[in-house]
Amino acid sequence: MKTVCIEKRGALGGTCLNIGCIPSKALLNAVANYRAAKHSFPKLGIKCSGLSYDLNQIMKQKQEAVTGLTKGVEILFRKYKVDYVKGTASFLSKDALNIKLNEGGQEKIQAKKMLIATGSDVSPLPGEPLKIDEKVVVSSTGALSLKEVPKKMIVIGAGVIGMELGSVYQGLGADVTVVEFQNQIMPFADGEVSKHMLKYFKKEGFNFLTGHKVVGGSVGERSAKVVVEDAKSGKKQELEADIVLVATGRKPYTEGLHADKAGVKLDSHGRVDVNKELMVFSFINN
């Protein structure tokens, strides 16, 4: 079967390799080693005088890890003769795509079988009381490439993404406050796991405001103010930080796909409507 992959980013591997799991783990690994040298090595009799970190080098090794893996996928594509087109695809019909090429121009491709794997995008705050500018108010993507460690950081959302990236900068010296609407951190985890993680993170120096929602705020050139409200009492308070990380989840990236032209139905959240076998309903009997 002749196969072609259309990818607009210009680097293969999707969210995970480029702006997700891999870069975040590369940062966490660097910080874990720094913290070990700072806190654990002396207990082993290993002295590290004048210990410091170089954020530019930390970011460089992170990018080297990303590039190495994405280039590895390209090598696999060539090995197994998968064509790679850099551009943005949209459906013309159930068996035809129009591709807006990254280098300019357009191309049309026809195929008997189509696999939709467009991934996800950052979810903004409901009502957008604070808009992501990737400078002061950042998404997970922006947080992976900060130019300096903030003195104070507010993380909105205590899920895996927020706690991972909060851990990176807290480990490098930032004062981190986490705001979570649910009454527990990592709300989709088992209750016992959440309880133990809260205990661990508090011991590390994190500050938490669970059961709070963001209702407003303002953004300056180098800092932001965030107004949070206690979901039970309605009491409001204002927080200030150099960087605000919005980590309230991700949403399906299907905008501009023109799925309807292929007879593909999307639900109210933009997700592709499928059955238990992940088959698109409108094509099951075709």
C-alpha positions in Angstrom: 0.0 0.0 0.0 1.4 3.4 -1.0 1.2 5.7 2.0 1.6 9.5 2.4 1.7 11.6 5.6 0.7 15.2 5.6 2.1 17.2 8.5 2.0 21.0 8.8 4.6 21.4 11.7 7.5 20.6 9.5 8.8 18.1 12.0 7.3 14.6 12.5 6.3 13.1 15.8 3.3 15.2 16.6 2.6 16.9 20.0 4.4 14.2 22.0 7.8 14.5 20.3 7.8 18.2 19.6 5.9 20.1 22.3 4.8 17.4 24.8 6.1 14.3 26.5 9.7 14.4 25.1 10.7 18.0 25.7 9.0 18.1 29.1 10.8 14.9 30.2 14.1 16.3 28.9 13.7 19.4 31.1 12.5 17.3 34.1 15.6 15.0 33.8 18.0 18.0 33.8 16.3 19.5 36.8 16.2 16.2 38.6 20.0 15.9 38.1 20.5 19.5 39.3 18.4 18.8 42.4 20.3 15.6 43.1 23.6 17.4 43.0 22.2 20.1 45.3 20.4 18.0 47.8 21.3 14.3 47.6 25.0 14.3 46.6 26.2 15.9 49.9 24.6 13.1 51.9 26.7 10.7 49.8 29.9 12.6 50.6 30.0 14.2 47.2 30.7 17.9 47.4 29.6 20.3 44.5 31.0 23.7 45.3 29.7 26.6 43.3 26.8 24.6 41.9 24.7 26.5 39.3 22.6 25.8 36.2 22.7 27.2 32.7 19.1 27.6 31.4 20.3 28.1 27.8 22.2 24.8 27.9 19.2 23.0 29.5 17.0 24.2 26.7 19.6 23.3 24.1 19.8 19.7 25.3 16.0 19.5 25.4 15.9 20.6 21.7 18.6 18.2 20.7 16.6 15.3 22.2 13.5 16.5 20.3 15.4 16.9 17.0 17.1 13.6 17.3 13.8 11.7 17.7 11.9 13.7 15.0 14.7 13.1 12.5 14.6 9.4 13.5 11.0 9.3 12.4 11.9 10.8 9.1 14.5 8.1 8.6 11.9 5.4 9.3 9.6 7.1 6.7 12.3 6.8 4.1 13.2 3.2 5.1 9.6 2.1 4.7 8.9 4.4 1.7 6.3 6.6 3.3 5.9 9.9 1.4 6.1 13.0 3.6 4.4 16.2 2.6 4.9 19.4 4.7 1.6 21.3 4.7 -1.9 21.7 6.0 -4.6 19.3 4.6 -8.3 19.8 4.4 -10.9 17.5 2.9 -12.4 18.1 -0.6 -14.4 14.8 -0.4 -14.2 11.5 1.3 -11.3 10.5 -1.0 -9.6 13.8 -1.8 -7.5 16.3 0.1 -6.3 19.8 -0.7 -2.9 20.6 0.8 -1.6 24.1 1.4 2.1 23.5 1.2 4.4 25.1 3.8 6.8 26.3 1.0 3.9 27.9 -0.9 1.4 26.7 -3.4 -1.2 23.9 -3.2 -1.4 20.2 -4.0 -4.3 17.8 -4.3 -4.1 14.1 -3.2 -6.6 11.3 -3.7 -6.7 8.1 -1.6 -9.0 5.2 -0.9 -8.2 5.2 2.8 -7.8 8.2 5.1 -6.5 8.3 8.7 -7.4 11.4 10.7 -4.6 11.9 13.3 -4.5 15.7 13.7 -3.9 15.7 17.4 -4.8 18.3 19.9 -4.3 22.0 20.7 -4.1 24.0 23.9 -7.4 24.8 25.6 -7.8 28.4 26.7 -9.4 29.3 30.0 -13.2 29.2 29.9 -14.3 32.7 29.0 -10.7 33.7 28.5 -10.2 36.0 31.6 -6.6 35.8 30.6 -5.4 35.4 27.0 -2.4 33.3 26.2 0.3 35.6 24.6 3.2 33.1 25.0 5.2 35.9 26.7 3.7 36.4 30.2 0.7 34.2 30.0 2.0 31.0 28.4 0.6 27.6 27.3 2.6 24.4 27.8 4.3 25.1 24.5 5.6 28.5 25.7 6.6 27.1 29.1 8.9 24.6 27.3 11.0 27.5 26.0 11.1 30.2 28.6 14.2 32.5 28.4 14.6 32.8 32.1 13.4 31.2 35.3 10.6 33.3 36.8 10.8 34.4 40.4 7.1 33.8 40.8 5.0 31.5 38.6 1.2 30.8 38.7 0.1 27.5 37.2 -3.6 27.3 36.3 -4.6 23.7 36.3 -3.1 20.9 38.6 -3.2 18.1 36.0 -0.2 16.3 34.7 0.9 19.0 32.4 0.7 21.8 34.9 2.5 19.8 37.6 5.2 18.6 35.3 6.1 22.1 34.0 5.6 23.6 37.4 8.1 21.1 38.8 10.7 22.2 36.2 10.7 25.8 37.2 10.1 25.2 41.0 13.1 22.9 40.9 15.2 25.8 39.4 14.1 28.2 42.2 10.7 29.6 41.1 8.0 30.3 43.8 5.1 28.3 42.3 1.4 28.7 43.1 -1.0 26.2 41.6 -4.7 27.1 41.1 -7.1 24.2 40.6 -10.9 24.3 40.2 -11.4 20.8 41.5 -10.9 20.1 45.2 -7.8 17.9 44.6 -4.7 18.1 42.4 -4.4 15.7 39.5 -8.2 15.3 39.6 -8.3 12.4 37.0 -5.9 10.3 39.1 -6.9 7.9 41.9 -7.8 9.7 45.1 -5.0 8.1 47.1 -2.4 9.0 44.4 -3.7 12.6 44.4 -3.4 12.7 48.2 0.2 11.5 48.2 1.2 13.8 45.3 -0.2 16.8 47.2 1.8 15.9 50.2 4.9 15.4 48.1 4.6 18.7 46.2 3.9 20.7 49.3 7.0 19.3 50.9 8.9 20.4 47.8 7.6 24.0 48.3 4.6 24.3 46.1 1.7 26.5 47.1 -1.9 25.3 46.3 -5.3 26.9 45.9 -7.7 24.0 45.2 -11.4 24.6 44.8 -10.6 28.0 43.2 -11.4 29.3 39.7 -9.8 32.1 37.7 -12.3 34.9 37.2 -10.2 37.8 35.9 -6.8 39.3 35.7 -4.5 41.8 33.8 -1.3 41.4 31.9 1.6 43.8 31.9 4.9 43.7 29.9 6.7 41.5 32.5 4.1 40.3 34.9 0.4 39.4 35.3 -2.2 39.7 38.0 -4.7 36.8 38.4 -8.0 37.1 40.3 -9.2 33.8 41.7 -12.4 33.0 43.5 -13.1 30.3 46.1 -15.8 28.1 44.5 -17.6 27.6 47.8 -17.4 30.9 49.6 -17.1 33.2 46.6 -14.2 35.0 48.3 -11.8 36.6 45.8 -8.1 37.2 46.0 -5.5 38.6 43.6 -2.2 36.9 42.8 0.8 38.2 40.9 3.5 36.5 39.1 6.2 37.0 36.4 4.8 34.0 34.4 1.3 32.5 34.3 1.0 29.0 32.8 -2.4 28.0 31.5 -2.6 24.2 31.8 -6.3 23.5 31.7 -6.1 20.7 29.2 -6.2 20.2 25.5 -8.8 20.1 22.8 -9.1 18.3 19.4 -7.3 20.0 16.5 -9.9 19.6 13.8 -10.6 23.2 12.9 -10.2 23.9 9.2 -10.2 20.2 8.4 -13.5 20.5 6.6 -14.5 17.1 7.8 -18.1 17.6 6.7 -17.0 17.4 3.1 -15.8 13.9 3.7 -19.0 13.0 5.5 -17.2 12.9 8.9 -19.2 14.1 11.8 -17.7 16.1 14.7 -19.2 16.4 18.1 -19.7 19.6 20.0 -16.1 19.5 21.3 -14.7 19.0 17.8 -14.0 15.3 18.3 -14.5 12.8 15.4 -17.6 10.7 16.0 -16.5 7.0 16.0 -17.7 3.6 17.2 -16.0 1.2 19.6 -13.6 0.1 16.9 -12.7 3.8 16.3 -14.4 3.6 12.8 -16.1 6.7 11.5 -19.8 6.0 11.6 -20.6 7.5 8.2 -18.1 5.1 6.5 -18.9 1.8 8.3 -21.3 0.5 5.6 -19.4 2.1 2.7 
